[in-house]
Amino acid sequence: MACYDLAARISATTTGMGVAMDSFAADPWVEKAQAGDTGAFEEIYHQHVGRVYALCLRMSGDPGEAAELTQDVFVRAWEKLDTFHGSSAFSSWLHRLAVNVVLGRWRARGRQRERVVAIDEVDPGGSGEGLHAPERRNAIDLERAIAALPTGARTVFVLYDVEGYGHKEIAEMTGLAPGTCKAQLHRARRLLREALG
Amino acid sequence: MTNQDTMSCRETQAVLDELVDGQLSAARERRVREHLAGCEACRHEETALRRLLAATAELPRSLEPPTDLWPGIVPRLRQRRFATFTLGRSSGWRGWLLQAVAAVVFMGLGAVLSQLLVSPAISPMPGAGEPLALGTAAAAPAEFGILEAEYLRAKEDLWLTAYRGRRDLPPVIQELVERNLRIIDEAIRELRGALQANPGDRQLESLLLAHHRKEINLLQRLARGSEV
């Protein structure tokens, strides 16, 4: 009977039978969080907060704003969990969401932020065990130089050179033309070389 | 080498990014390297660029925030998830109405879901809120993805709109409604799993859209309670 077959097919999916999952293994924490389990979502938060905060900090250049953005990212992720279907790694999905949250906030402000910030609070050595003193100093100098870049250049540099997105993806996310992305990257790299001597 | 083949310092430095990113054609890369071989200033630029990228690659991918941000996130999660019901004051007859609606929804949901699971075509709940400009269950395959996206957007709007009245909702009602919404969410997840195994299955697509409508109707009904 058709109805029976349908019910049986749905039932089979709930027991894991006959379900062709994506190449990305299902994350039990994500599944629990999708069912509304805030405890599971807290675990997800602890697993990913470092990477999300790093992205927000480097894109914004401001530790206070980065903290706010990070919170917004996880609230947004909670709201959007149902739209995560496992067709990519959860970390990739979350990261892309984080980029969109940051860019969305800037769009909402309706203006480009041109600012120079010396972020003394940035301490890459905090997570950079194994770095020797000169390397650590260089890393801090580099973080500060990135934070001091103009917004457009910093955004493209962080997305391309730090986060590994391609020009096409960055163009899609930012709404910039690919040629503009390349120009901003060129500008960022030149400014950083000048800043670091 | 002719003059046409030689590159200037300016031309060379304009394409150094593409060189280090490996995006130059073989022929162009050869010309750039020929220039670099004979130009110390441009070689210096290339070295500095490669050093910058090496240093960037060494930056930690993860940075711990200076304070624990989780306590600032939790209350917002509860608000988003539970309080999608713009119900206004819940005292007096309004409170009674809310409880009645929630009780009916809770008690009737099992039967409704059973009906959904055995009915190939499902019509929207009678008496539901304002009709949304969304498609019907009998969507063509190409329309399914579009319709589902519309439903998701509609649901998101409802969640966010109803957020304002959260504090007026009695905890017992919150729990009941949350439980019912979870049941619907669970059914949606199961149907998505079934669709992964049987992509393009019209019955499953119809059922999934019907569940989205069911959730929207529930939210709409509850939201309308505040306007009574």
Interface residues (C-beta under 8 A of the other chain):
Chain A: A2 C3 L6 A7 R9 I10 A12 T13 T14 G18 V19 A20 M21 D22 Q34 A35 G36 T38 F41 E42 Y45 H46 V49 G50 R51 Y53 A54 L57 P63 A66 A67 T70 Q71 F74 V75 W78 E79 D82 T83 H85 E121 V122 D123 P124 G126 S127 G128 L131 E135 N138 A139 L142 E143 D161 V162 K182 L185 H186 R189 L192 R193 L196
Chain B: A14 D17 E45 A48 L49 L52 L53 A55 T56 E58 L59 P60 R61 S62 L63 E64 P65 P66 T67 L69 W70 G72 I73 V74 R76 L77 R78 R80 R81 L117 V118 P120 L152 E156 W159 E178 R182 D185 E186 I188 R189 E190 L191 R192 G193 A194 Q196 A197 N198 Q203 L204
